[in-house]
Amino acid sequence: MLKVEETQPVEFSSALLAKFDEVVKRYPEGKQKSALLPLLHLVQAEFGWTSVPAMDKVAEYLKIQPIEVYEVASFYTMYFLQPKGKYVLEVCRTGPCCLVGAEKIMDHIEKKLGVKEGEVTKDGLFSWRGVECLAACGFGPVLQIGPEYTFYENLTEQSVDQLIDDLKNKDLRQ
Protein backbone atom coordinates (compact mmCIF):
# COMPACT_ATOMS: atom_id res chain seq x y z
CA MET A 1 0.00 0.00 0.00
CA LEU A 2 2.90 2.37 0.55
CA LYS A 3 4.36 1.69 -2.89
CA VAL A 4 4.86 5.22 -4.15
CA GLU A 5 6.89 6.35 -7.13
CA GLU A 6 7.84 9.78 -5.83
CA THR A 7 10.78 9.84 -3.44
CA GLN A 8 11.83 13.48 -3.66
CA PRO A 9 13.18 14.93 -0.44
CA VAL A 10 10.70 16.97 1.55
CA GLU A 11 11.43 20.10 3.48
CA PHE A 12 8.90 21.64 5.84
CA SER A 13 8.60 25.43 5.76
CA SER A 14 9.14 27.43 8.93
CA ALA A 15 5.43 28.33 8.80
CA LEU A 16 4.44 24.64 8.73
CA LEU A 17 6.86 23.82 11.55
CA ALA A 18 5.33 26.65 13.61
CA LYS A 19 1.91 25.05 13.09
CA PHE A 20 3.41 21.70 14.18
CA ASP A 21 4.76 23.34 17.35
CA GLU A 22 1.35 24.85 18.09
CA VAL A 23 -0.37 21.47 17.72
CA VAL A 24 2.17 19.54 19.80
CA LYS A 25 1.78 22.03 22.68
CA ARG A 26 -1.80 20.81 23.12
CA TYR A 27 -0.57 17.46 24.45
CA PRO A 28 1.20 16.55 27.70
CA GLU A 29 4.99 16.36 27.76
CA GLY A 30 6.19 13.00 26.42
CA LYS A 31 2.91 12.40 24.58
CA GLN A 32 3.85 14.15 21.33
CA LYS A 33 2.76 11.12 19.30
CA SER A 34 -0.82 12.16 20.12
CA ALA A 35 -0.34 15.02 17.62
CA LEU A 36 0.25 12.62 14.74
CA LEU A 37 -3.18 12.83 13.08
CA PRO A 38 -3.39 16.64 13.04
CA LEU A 39 0.22 16.86 11.79
CA LEU A 40 -0.59 14.51 8.93
CA HIS A 41 -3.58 16.70 8.06
CA LEU A 42 -1.27 19.73 7.96
CA VAL A 43 1.22 17.91 5.74
CA GLN A 44 -1.52 16.81 3.37
CA ALA A 45 -2.93 20.34 3.21
CA GLU A 46 0.53 21.66 2.35
CA PHE A 47 1.62 19.02 -0.18
CA GLY A 48 -1.68 17.54 -1.39
CA TRP A 49 -0.82 14.05 -0.14
CA THR A 50 1.30 12.26 2.46
CA SER A 51 4.40 10.92 0.73
CA VAL A 52 6.82 8.53 2.42
CA PRO A 53 9.51 11.25 2.68
CA ALA A 54 6.95 13.59 4.30
CA MET A 55 5.91 10.87 6.74
CA ASP A 56 9.58 10.26 7.54
CA LYS A 57 9.98 13.96 8.34
CA VAL A 58 6.91 13.86 10.60
CA ALA A 59 8.41 10.85 12.43
CA GLU A 60 11.68 12.72 12.83
CA TYR A 61 9.86 15.79 14.16
CA LEU A 62 7.86 13.73 16.67
CA LYS A 63 10.89 11.57 17.57
CA ILE A 64 9.05 8.35 16.74
CA GLN A 65 9.79 5.53 14.31
CA PRO A 66 8.67 6.04 10.68
CA ILE A 67 6.63 2.81 10.84
CA GLU A 68 4.48 4.42 13.53
CA VAL A 69 3.52 7.12 11.05
CA TYR A 70 3.04 4.71 8.13
CA GLU A 71 0.68 2.47 10.08
CA VAL A 72 -1.52 5.42 11.04
CA ALA A 73 -1.49 7.05 7.59
CA SER A 74 -2.27 3.76 5.85
CA PHE A 75 -5.11 2.94 8.26
CA TYR A 76 -7.14 6.12 7.79
CA THR A 77 -8.66 6.72 4.37
CA MET A 78 -8.55 10.49 4.76
CA TYR A 79 -4.79 10.40 4.13
CA PHE A 80 -3.72 9.99 0.54
CA LEU A 81 -0.56 7.92 0.08
CA GLN A 82 -0.15 8.90 -3.54
CA PRO A 83 -0.89 12.04 -5.52
CA LYS A 84 -4.56 12.74 -6.06
CA GLY A 85 -6.64 14.90 -8.33
CA LYS A 86 -8.08 18.24 -7.33
CA TYR A 87 -11.42 16.45 -7.04
CA VAL A 88 -11.55 12.97 -5.54
CA LEU A 89 -14.65 10.94 -6.35
CA GLU A 90 -15.21 8.34 -3.62
CA VAL A 91 -17.79 5.70 -4.43
CA CYS A 92 -19.25 3.50 -1.70
CA ARG A 93 -18.31 -0.09 -2.56
CA THR A 94 -19.99 -1.99 0.26
CA GLY A 95 -22.74 -4.55 -0.20
CA PRO A 96 -25.87 -2.42 -0.22
CA CYS A 97 -24.48 0.05 -2.77
CA CYS A 98 -23.07 -2.75 -4.93
CA LEU A 99 -26.49 -4.41 -5.00
CA VAL A 100 -27.92 -1.29 -6.63
CA GLY A 101 -25.12 -0.57 -9.10
CA ALA A 102 -22.01 0.87 -7.39
CA GLU A 103 -19.69 -1.41 -9.39
CA LYS A 104 -21.35 -0.27 -12.61
CA ILE A 105 -20.84 3.36 -11.51
CA MET A 106 -17.16 2.71 -10.72
CA ASP A 107 -16.67 1.11 -14.15
CA HIS A 108 -18.39 4.10 -15.73
CA ILE A 109 -16.19 6.60 -13.85
CA GLU A 110 -13.08 4.70 -14.95
CA LYS A 111 -14.17 4.90 -18.58
CA LYS A 112 -15.39 8.52 -18.37
CA LEU A 113 -12.19 9.79 -16.75
CA GLY A 114 -9.83 7.42 -18.55
CA VAL A 115 -7.98 6.49 -15.36
CA LYS A 116 -8.00 3.47 -13.10
CA GLU A 117 -8.79 3.66 -9.40
CA GLY A 118 -6.17 5.74 -7.58
CA GLU A 119 -4.75 7.32 -10.75
CA VAL A 120 -4.97 11.01 -11.62
CA THR A 121 -6.31 12.40 -14.90
CA LYS A 122 -3.75 14.09 -17.16
CA ASP A 123 -5.22 17.53 -16.38
CA GLY A 124 -4.79 16.85 -12.63
CA LEU A 125 -8.48 17.46 -11.94
CA PHE A 126 -9.76 14.01 -11.02
CA SER A 127 -8.98 10.81 -9.24
CA TRP A 128 -11.43 8.26 -7.91
CA ARG A 129 -11.55 5.34 -5.53
CA GLY A 130 -13.91 2.89 -3.93
CA VAL A 131 -14.39 3.45 -0.21
CA GLU A 132 -16.14 1.72 2.62
CA CYS A 133 -19.64 2.60 3.76
CA LEU A 134 -20.71 6.21 3.33
CA ALA A 135 -23.72 5.65 5.60
CA ALA A 136 -26.50 6.06 3.05
CA CYS A 137 -27.42 2.44 2.40
CA GLY A 138 -31.01 3.25 1.45
CA PHE A 139 -29.96 5.77 -1.21
CA GLY A 140 -27.25 3.92 -3.12
CA PRO A 141 -25.26 4.00 -5.10
CA VAL A 142 -23.62 7.00 -3.42
CA LEU A 143 -20.44 8.98 -3.73
CA GLN A 144 -18.77 11.93 -2.10
CA ILE A 145 -16.51 14.39 -3.82
CA GLY A 146 -13.59 15.96 -1.99
CA PRO A 147 -12.12 18.35 -1.12
CA GLU A 148 -15.51 19.79 -0.06
CA TYR A 149 -16.93 16.30 0.51
CA THR A 150 -20.22 16.99 -1.17
CA PHE A 151 -22.47 13.95 -1.11
CA TYR A 152 -24.58 12.49 -3.93
CA GLU A 153 -27.17 9.70 -3.76
CA ASN A 154 -29.12 7.49 -6.18
CA LEU A 155 -26.42 7.76 -8.82
CA THR A 156 -26.88 6.92 -12.46
CA GLU A 157 -24.32 7.06 -15.25
CA GLN A 158 -26.03 10.24 -16.45
CA SER A 159 -25.89 11.92 -13.03
CA VAL A 160 -22.19 11.02 -12.68
CA ASP A 161 -21.51 12.49 -16.13
CA GLN A 162 -23.27 15.68 -15.07
CA LEU A 163 -21.29 15.89 -11.81
CA ILE A 164 -17.99 15.48 -13.66
CA ASP A 165 -18.97 18.02 -16.31
CA ASP A 166 -20.06 20.50 -13.63
CA LEU A 167 -16.71 20.14 -11.86
CA LYS A 168 -14.80 20.65 -15.11
CA ASN A 169 -16.86 23.78 -15.83
CA LYS A 170 -16.37 25.03 -12.26
CA ASP A 171 -12.64 24.65 -12.65
CA LEU A 172 -12.68 26.59 -15.94
CA ARG A 173 -14.48 29.47 -14.23
CA GLN A 174 -11.93 29.69 -11.41
N, C-alpha and C positions, 0 to 999 in steps of 0.2 A: 504494500500500500504506500510505502514511502519512496517508491521508485520515481525519482524526479530527474529530469534531464538537466535542469539548470543548477549549476553549482557555483555561481559567481559569489565572490565574497560579499558580505553584507556589513555595512557600517550604519550604526544608529546615530541619528543627528542629536545634537545637544538638546534640542527641544523635545525629542522623543524620550531621551534619557531623563529629562526633568519630569516628564509625565510618569515614567517608570518609578522614579523616586517618590513622587506624590502618592502613587498607588501603594507602594510597598510600606509607606508610613502608616497605612490604615491597619496593619497587622502587627501582632506582638513581636517583640524581638525574638529572633530565632525561628520564626514561622513565615519567613519570606516566601516559601513555596506556595503559600495560600494566595499569593498575588498572581499565580501563573495564568489563570484564565483571563483576567483583565489585561495582562501584558500581551497575551497572544492576540486579543482583540485589537489592541493598539498597533501591534506589528502588522496585522492584516489590514487595518485601516490605512496604514502608511504605505505598504508595499503591494496591496491587493490580494495577497495570499501569504501562507506561512511556509516558506521554503526551509529546507534542512539547514542551510547556513544561518538563516534567521533564528530558527529554533535553537541552534547551537549557541548563538549569541545570547539568547534569553537564558539558557542554562548557565552560561558563564556569568551573566549578570546576577542571577539568583543564587549562584554557587551550588548548583545541583547538577546531577548527571544528565547529559543530553537525552538518554533514554527516558528519563522522567518527563521530559517535555514531549517527546515523540508519542509516548503512550497516551498522554492527555489529548494532544492535537489530533491523533488518529482515531480517538474514541468519539469525539464530538463532531457532528456533521456541520456545525457552523464554521469550522476552520477548513479552509481549502488548502490542500497539500500540493496543488499544482495550479498554474495560472488559470484564471477563469475569465469569462466574458464580462462585459459591463452589466449585462442582464443574465441572471442564472435562472433557468426554468427548472423547477423541481417538481417532478411528477410523483404522486403517491403510487407506490408499487406493491402495496400490501393486498391481501386477498380480496376484500370487498371492492376496492377500486379495480383490480384486475378482472373481477367477475363482470364489471360493466364497461370494460374497454380500455383500461389504463395501458396495457401492453400495445394495443393498436395506436393509442395516442403517442406513446414513446417512439414507436416505429415511424409514425408520421412526422414527428419532430425531427428525428434523425434525417429523414429524407428531405424535409423542408429546409433545414439548416445546412445540410450537407456535411454534418460532423457526427461522429459517434459520441456516445456518453462520455463526459469528462473532457472532450476536446473543445477548442475555441474556434469560432468561425474566423475566416481570414480577416474580416473587418474588425475583429476584436469585440463585437457587440454581444455575441451570444455563446453560452455554453448551457448544457442541460445535464440532468442526472435524475435517476430514480432515487427516491428517498422513502424512508419508513413512514408510517401512518401520519397523515396531516389532520387527523381528528375530524373528518367530515364524511364518515362512511356512508351516510344516507344520501350524499350528493355527488358521488363519484361519477366518472373520474375527476380528480381534482389536481390542481397544481398551484404552486406559489412562485412568484417571480421576485427575486432579490435584485437590487439591494433594498428596495422598499418593502419587500415581502407582501406584495398584494396577492390576494387569494382569489382563485377562480374555480367554480364548481360546474358540474354537469357538462364537461367538455365534449366537444365534437371536433372533428378535423377542421371544420369551417371556423369554429370559434378560436381554435389555436392559431389558424392562419391569420385571423383578424388581430389577435393579440400580438403576434410577431410583427405584422405590418404596422400596427399602431406604435410599437416600440421603435421600429425603424424610422417612422415618420417623426416621432418625438425626438429622436436623436438628431435628425436632420434640422429640426427647428432650434436646437440648442446651440 
